[in-house]
């Protein structure tokens, strides 16, 4: 008997191992790397840029970004030589970057960490920890070749450049009352500058040996937290006061009071956004005063006050550079389609004509705001220069000495907020077929001529393709300058749909206000638009730009149309831009976007199409008035207003309000019909997640082992509301966190299901698809990351097999749930989507370690039994194991590590077996996956010759046997 039990247990274990090996058998051949996927690395919006002065002098650029990235960029092609992605949060924030010769030092986390890097390979030479600043203010200067001084809130430290060893440290006086903001070097003295808002400026003078020489205070009652102050070369503190448009200067060495200079006296007119800019490594006492995006003034600071050195109207960017004791001023002027770079001798003020350049510059980059110049001597001893340009759209471009753009990095792609994959249009011949069957008024002769022309065009195209193959690859003459501006080579491949609809056009909307159309085949940018006034909706640190697909390419000859819904940067009102996603051309709106005269509270799409297959957008304003975009879709709302509902979740109050549409005389309004109070004092709404629109569900039920059917609860109006809060428990000394999930019908406000997790906290990552919800959280009780899954079923009786209605919804669904241990920390997750929904679902997890993990949904099935039975084995359900398996072969991006992934977007392909995946964040990564293997396409190594020979042989045998059979029958008949 015991032996029998052991045999059954062994069979169960063998069955379990077989299923897991079957489900997790993924792999990638070496020659397939990069064949169906691509990876693009970015650094984010660049804060500081330097020309590498080490061994790779002039060959690389060193950059630091607001995305906590330090990197080195090759100057010949713009690729990354190395990149260091620092910690997330304030810990990895780069406060200041110091570069001089072979020295590259960063201060991170408000002075908590000081790190020295090797500019050649990005390796950290040393890393030390400091107390840090309470206000996240820190500064660093180089005192000598072997010494750097670091300022934090409470102290100034001297560190050896080579080893990071502390040579001296001094405590700053009155550090509790004074906010120390700047550290400056003038001669052999260090000046530590502190601010007491509304009172005074405190200056602590320290020599390079770490001895305090003096401490003085200068009265500054006008000083506020918004006052802009910088330290110029020569030891002057310069502040700009916006209220009266005055510049105030103070000599740090012996100044007793501030000297005020009005901008009107200097002949300057200021706007609201005046900023002060200093020069890196400039010995002259100059500063730049930026009046507007295209107006800069060069000011000279002296002991007697401020002097206007040169007014630079129409200038977007400027820099002072020196070579062989000669100082030059470089300026950039933006004109239509080009930039003009001019250089001036600072001593004489004359223009240096030999350095003048005209650069092709496209308008979708906005205004350039920073330039970094590298001066050098040519072989004939003439001056030459190369410079990098940072633009308003977060891009960085390198200009060669000939004035041509060598390359461009689109760093706005590190801020993707919305993604859509658009089907490419059909080819010209396929469009002719559509045109042939599109009209029912043509007679037989007309239709015959259309068919003849179509087939003749196909024959002509086929002959041309064969001739091109015989002639070899076609060579085109490309305009090098246009290629540099477009950022990619001109490709022979047209934007037409392939046989299996695997190639798409990816629409990317970024937080920088820039929109891209990107080819899914190689990641090249097809078109781009930049909107300086477009900004995301930003509430509670969550940025959103809405992207709606109003019409796809399936409705030929009507062109496809997409619309972006955002916010105007200055007014806060709505800003819309409609465009053709294939060509990028504006549709129904100006090329600069259409600004609305109201704020947008909620937005959604109409449920039905108009006569031209266009789906309108509903916009709700603060007065509960409904607006339709475009207005020609208002007729659809008049016809279907009874079925249009919206809901608004207010995090500030904890209320979720549902609205229905009411017709007025000429417009429509919203009437509140239900309210759900989630009690703001107890918990806070963090997420509201619905299903993806137009999601395909193949099977309405699940076949069980006893041949009965468990029908799915498929409510398209179901949303998941996630709340987080804290509660005081008697068994705990402090407050305990909890997470609540509410499954809510967004039409009626009916609470379908609710569950709570005690001693758990976020961030919560959630996927809502079909009849299941999957979410992750951190369990404080077990100190681990866990995954929970909910599946909703109607039962074994289906209420309505044709359509679902929230007003006649079935009885309360049966909810199955289970939890699993996730051994790795994930940042976000998504599920695959296919054309018809037949293929098994697969879950994509973005790991903090840099991988994309693909696991079958079957591993996260709440019906996995503890002990398998004959029914569960016949059904194919895997026995329950608490910990989810992580197989290295299930990492779909193999060794292409992805950092700071913000989202994963999946899209169906023409093949039912294939799903397209795009991961976006600091990097972009695109690939294809087959959750159930490629069952609808023959393999590449399929033996066509063998099967053709077999078929031919069978055909010959059939003919021969038929002849023999006929002859035999004839012989029998004669007998």
DAJOLIN-V417760 format. One record per pair of residues at least 24 apart in sequence whose ideal C-beta (glycine too) atoms are under 7 Angstrom apart, sorted by the first residue. I is the first residue (numbers start at 1). GAP is how many residues later the second one is. D is the distance in whole Angstrom. If there is no record, write none. Layout:
I_GAP_D + I_GAP_D
//
This chain:
12_856_6 + 12_867_7 + 15_853_7 + 15_858_6 + 16_862_7 + 16_863_5 + 19_859_5 + 20_865_6 + 23_833_5 + 23_835_6 + 24_861_7 + 24_863_5 + 24_865_7 + 24_866_6 + 26_863_5 + 26_864_5 + 27_862_6 + 28_866_6 + 33_861_7 + 36_891_6 + 36_892_5 + 37_888_7 + 37_889_6 + 37_890_4 + 38_484_6 + 38_485_4 + 38_888_5 + 39_857_5 + 39_884_7 + 39_886_5 + 40_483_6 + 40_883_6 + 40_884_4 + 41_39_6 + 41_42_6 + 41_882_5 + 42_369_5 + 42_371_6 + 42_372_4 + 42_880_6 + 42_881_6 + 43_24_6 + 43_26_4 + 43_28_5 + 43_40_7 + 43_368_6 + 44_25_6 + 44_367_6 + 44_370_4 + 44_878_7 + 45_349_5 + 45_366_6 + 46_344_6 + 46_350_6 + 46_365_7 + 48_49_5 + 49_323_5 + 49_339_6 + 49_341_7 + 50_49_4 + 50_322_7 + 51_321_6 + 51_323_5 + 52_67_6 + 53_48_5 + 54_47_7 + 54_48_5 + 54_65_4 + 54_66_6 + 55_65_6 + 56_64_6 + 58_316_6 + 58_318_7 + 61_327_6 + 62_37_6 + 62_42_6 + 62_57_6 + 64_30_5 + 64_33_5 + 64_42_7 + 67_347_6 + 67_855_6 + 68_24_4 + 68_25_6 + 68_26_6 + 70_24_7 + 70_36_6 + 70_47_7 + 72_47_7 + 72_50_6 + 75_323_6 + 77_330_6 + 78_320_7 + 78_329_4 + 78_330_7 + 78_331_5 + 82_39_6 + 82_40_4 + 84_38_5 + 85_814_5 + 85_815_7 + 85_837_7 + 88_812_7 + 90_46_7 + 95_43_5 + 96_42_6 + 96_43_6 + 96_44_5 + 98_42_5 + 98_44_6 + 98_50_7 + 100_42_5 + 103_39_7 + 103_58_6 + 105_35_6 + 105_43_6 + 107_31_5 + 107_33_5 + 107_43_7 + 110_26_3 + 110_27_7 + 110_28_6 + 111_27_3 + 111_39_7 + 111_41_4 + 114_36_6 + 114_45_7 + 116_48_6 + 126_37_6 + 126_38_4 + 128_36_5 + 130_27_7 + 135_44_6 + 137_42_7 + 137_43_7 + 137_44_5 + 139_43_6 + 139_44_4 + 141_42_6 + 141_43_7 + 141_44_5 + 143_42_6 + 143_65_5 + 147_61_7 + 149_34_6 + 149_41_6 + 151_29_6 + 151_32_4 + 151_41_6 + 153_27_6 + 156_34_7 + 156_36_6 + 156_50_6 + 158_52_5 + 168_41_7 + 168_42_3 + 169_41_7 + 170_36_6 + 170_40_6 + 170_42_6 + 172_32_6 + 173_31_7 + 173_42_6 + 174_28_7 + 178_24_5 + 182_49_5 + 184_47_4 + 184_51_7 + 184_68_7 + 186_48_7 + 186_49_3 + 186_66_7 + 186_67_7 + 191_44_7 + 191_61_5 + 193_38_7 + 193_44_6 + 195_28_6 + 197_26_6 + 197_27_6 + 197_28_6 + 198_25_6 + 201_49_7 + 203_49_6 + 218_32_6 + 218_37_7 + 218_38_7 + 218_39_6 + 218_40_7 + 220_38_7 + 228_47_6 + 228_48_5 + 230_46_5 + 230_48_5 + 230_57_7 + 232_46_6 + 232_53_5 + 232_55_5 + 232_69_5 + 233_49_6 + 233_50_6 + 233_51_6 + 233_52_5 + 234_51_4 + 234_67_7 + 236_49_6 + 236_65_5 + 238_38_6 + 238_49_6 + 238_63_6 + 240_34_6 + 240_36_6 + 242_32_7 + 245_25_5 + 247_59_5 + 249_52_6 + 249_56_6 + 249_57_6 + 251_52_6 + 259_46_5 + 261_44_5 + 261_45_4 + 266_40_7 + 266_42_5 + 267_41_7 + 268_29_6 + 279_40_7 + 279_41_5 + 282_38_5 + 284_36_7 + 284_43_6 + 284_62_7 + 286_34_6 + 288_30_6 + 293_74_4 + 294_40_7 + 294_73_6 + 298_31_7 + 316_51_5 + 316_52_5 + 316_53_6 + 317_51_5 + 317_52_6 + 317_53_6 + 317_54_5 + 319_52_5 + 319_53_7 + 319_54_5 + 320_26_7 + 321_52_4 + 321_54_5 + 323_52_4 + 328_24_7 + 330_41_6 + 330_43_5 + 332_36_5 + 332_39_6 + 334_27_7 + 334_33_6 + 334_34_7 + 337_24_7 + 339_29_7 + 354_28_6 + 354_29_6 + 355_28_6 + 355_30_6 + 357_46_4 + 358_45_6 + 359_40_6 + 359_44_5 + 359_46_7 + 360_45_7 + 360_121_5 + 360_125_6 + 362_123_6 + 364_164_5 + 364_165_6 + 364_166_4 + 365_26_4 + 365_27_7 + 365_28_5 + 365_30_6 + 365_165_7 + 366_25_6 + 366_26_3 + 366_27_5 + 366_164_5 + 366_166_6 + 367_24_7 + 367_25_5 + 392_140_6 + 393_119_6 + 393_121_5 + 393_137_5 + 394_118_5 + 404_76_7 + 404_77_6 + 404_80_6 + 405_79_4 + 405_80_6 + 406_78_6 + 407_77_7 + 408_79_5 + 410_115_7 + 412_98_4 + 412_100_4 + 412_102_4 + 413_95_7 + 413_97_7 + 413_103_7 + 413_511_6 + 414_508_5 + 415_95_5 + 415_96_4 + 415_97_5 + 416_92_5 + 416_94_5 + 416_504_4 + 417_92_6 + 417_93_6 + 417_94_5 + 417_119_6 + 417_126_6 + 417_127_6 + 417_128_5 + 418_91_4 + 418_127_5 + 418_128_7 + 418_129_4 + 419_87_7 + 419_88_7 + 419_89_6 + 419_486_4 + 419_499_6 + 419_501_7 + 420_87_5 + 420_127_6 + 420_129_6 + 420_142_7 + 421_83_4 + 421_85_5 + 421_99_7 + 421_486_4 + 421_495_6 + 422_82_6 + 422_83_5 + 422_85_6 + 422_131_7 + 422_138_6 + 422_159_5 + 422_160_7 + 423_74_6 + 423_78_6 + 423_81_6 + 423_129_6 + 423_130_5 + 424_71_5 + 424_72_6 + 424_73_4 + 424_79_6 + 424_80_7 + 424_81_6 + 424_129_7 + 425_71_6 + 425_72_7 + 425_128_5 + 425_157_6 + 426_70_7 + 426_71_5 + 426_130_7 + 427_69_4 + 429_25_7 + 429_28_6 + 429_29_5 + 429_32_6 + 431_125_6 + 432_25_7 + 434_122_5 + 487_38_6 + 488_36_4 + 488_37_6 + 495_87_6 + 500_409_7 + 500_410_4 + 500_411_5 + 501_408_6 + 501_409_3 + 502_407_5 + 502_408_7 + 502_412_7 + 502_426_7 + 504_403_7 + 504_412_7 + 505_76_6 + 505_77_6 + 506_412_6 + 507_40_7 + 507_55_6 + 507_74_5 + 509_36_5 + 509_38_5 + 509_55_6 + 511_25_5 + 511_32_5 + 515_49_7 + 517_64_6 + 517_67_5 + 520_396_7 + 520_406_6 + 523_401_7 + 523_403_7 + 527_56_7 + 527_57_3 + 529_55_6 + 531_46_7 + 531_61_7 + 531_62_5 + 533_35_5 + 533_36_5 + 533_37_7 + 533_42_7 + 534_32_5 + 534_41_5 + 534_59_6 + 535_31_6 + 535_32_5 + 535_34_4 + 536_30_6 + 536_31_7 + 537_30_6 + 540_111_6 + 546_57_6 + 548_57_6 + 548_69_6 + 550_64_5 + 550_65_5 + 551_62_6 + 551_63_5 + 551_64_7 + 555_58_4 + 558_54_5 + 558_55_6 + 561_26_5 + 561_53_7 + 563_54_6 + 563_66_7 + 565_35_7 + 565_38_5 + 568_27_5 + 572_27_6 + 573_24_6 + 573_25_6 + 573_26_6 + 574_24_7 + 574_25_7 + 574_26_4 + 574_45_7 + 576_53_6 + 588_42_5 + 601_47_6 + 602_44_5 + 602_46_5 + 604_42_6 + 606_27_6 + 606_30_5 + 606_31_6 + 606_38_7 + 607_33_6 + 607_36_6 + 608_28_6 + 608_32_5 + 610_25_7 + 610_26_5 + 618_26_7 + 618_28_7 + 620_26_6 + 620_50_6 + 624_45_6 + 624_46_5 + 625_42_6 + 625_44_5 + 626_35_6 + 626_42_4 + 626_43_6 + 626_44_6 + 637_31_6 + 641_27_6 + 645_101_7 + 645_102_5 + 646_24_6 + 647_99_5 + 649_36_6 + 649_39_5 + 649_72_7 + 651_33_6 + 651_34_5 + 653_27_6 + 654_24_5 + 654_25_6 + 654_26_3 + 654_31_7 + 656_65_7 + 656_88_7 + 658_88_7 + 658_91_5 + 674_74_7 + 674_75_3 + 676_68_7 + 676_73_6 + 678_45_6 + 682_43_5 + 683_40_4 + 683_41_6 + 683_42_3 + 683_57_6 + 684_39_6 + 684_40_6 + 684_41_6 + 685_36_6 + 685_38_5 + 686_36_5 + 686_37_6 + 686_38_5 + 686_76_6 + 686_78_7 + 687_35_4 + 687_77_6 + 687_79_6 + 688_31_6 + 688_33_5 + 689_30_7 + 689_31_5 + 689_77_5 + 689_79_5 + 690_29_4 + 690_78_7 + 691_25_6 + 691_77_5 + 691_78_6 + 695_74_7 + 695_138_7 + 696_140_6 + 696_141_4 + 697_73_5 + 697_140_5 + 698_138_6 + 698_139_4 + 698_140_5 + 700_98_7 + 700_101_7 + 704_167_7 + 704_171_6 + 705_166_3 + 705_167_6 + 705_169_5 + 705_170_4 + 706_165_6 + 708_88_6 + 709_87_6 + 710_83_5 + 710_86_6 + 711_82_6 + 711_83_5 + 711_84_7 + 711_85_7 + 711_87_4 + 712_58_7 + 712_59_4 + 712_81_6 + 713_58_5 + 713_79_4 + 713_80_6 + 713_81_5 + 713_100_4 + 714_56_7 + 714_57_6 + 714_90_6 + 715_30_7 + 715_89_6 + 715_94_7 + 716_88_6 + 717_28_5 + 717_29_5 + 717_30_5 + 717_89_5 + 718_25_6 + 718_27_6 + 718_34_6 + 719_25_5 + 719_27_5 + 720_46_6 + 720_48_5 + 720_53_6 + 722_42_5 + 722_44_6 + 724_37_7 + 724_38_6 + 737_24_4 + 737_43_6 + 739_25_6 + 739_38_6 + 745_61_5 + 745_64_7 + 747_59_4 + 748_58_5 + 748_59_7 + 752_61_7 + 753_62_5 + 765_61_6 + 765_63_6 + 765_64_5 + 767_62_6 + 767_63_6 + 767_64_5 + 767_76_7 + 769_62_5 + 774_69_7 + 774_86_6 + 776_46_6 + 776_50_6 + 784_37_6 + 785_37_4 + 785_40_6 + 786_33_6 + 786_34_7 + 786_35_6 + 786_36_6 + 787_32_7 + 787_33_5 + 787_35_5 + 787_73_7 + 787_97_7 + 788_29_7 + 788_31_5 + 789_28_7 + 789_29_6 + 789_71_5 + 789_73_5 + 790_25_6 + 790_27_5 + 791_25_5 + 791_71_5 + 816_46_4 + 816_47_6 + 817_45_5 + 818_44_4 + 818_46_7 + 820_40_6 + 820_62_6 + 820_64_5 + 821_61_5 + 821_62_4 + 821_63_7 + 822_62_6 + 823_60_6 + 823_61_7 + 823_63_6 + 824_25_7 + 824_62_6 + 827_74_5 + 828_73_6 + 828_74_7 + 828_75_6 + 828_76_6 + 829_75_7 + 830_74_4 + 830_75_7 + 830_76_5 + 831_75_7 + 832_74_5 + 832_83_4 + 832_97_7 + 832_99_5 + 833_73_5 + 833_74_6 + 833_75_5 + 833_82_6 + 834_74_5 + 834_78_5 + 834_81_6 + 835_73_4 + 835_74_7 + 835_75_7 + 835_77_5 + 836_76_6 + 838_74_5 + 839_73_6 + 839_74_6 + 839_92_5 + 839_93_5 + 840_91_5 + 840_92_5 + 841_90_7 + 842_87_7 + 842_89_4 + 844_60_5 + 844_62_7 + 844_73_6 + 846_52_7 + 846_55_4 + 846_58_6 + 846_73_6 + 850_47_3 + 850_48_5 + 850_49_6 + 851_40_4 + 851_42_6 + 852_39_6 + 852_40_5 + 852_41_5 + 852_46_7 + 852_67_6 + 853_33_7 + 853_37_6 + 853_38_6 + 854_36_5 + 854_38_5 + 854_75_6 + 855_29_7 + 855_35_6 + 856_75_7 + 859_25_6 + 892_35_6 + 892_37_6 + 893_32_6 + 893_34_7 + 896_29_6 + 898_25_5 + 898_27_5 + 899_24_6 + 911_25_6 + 911_26_6 + 912_24_6
//
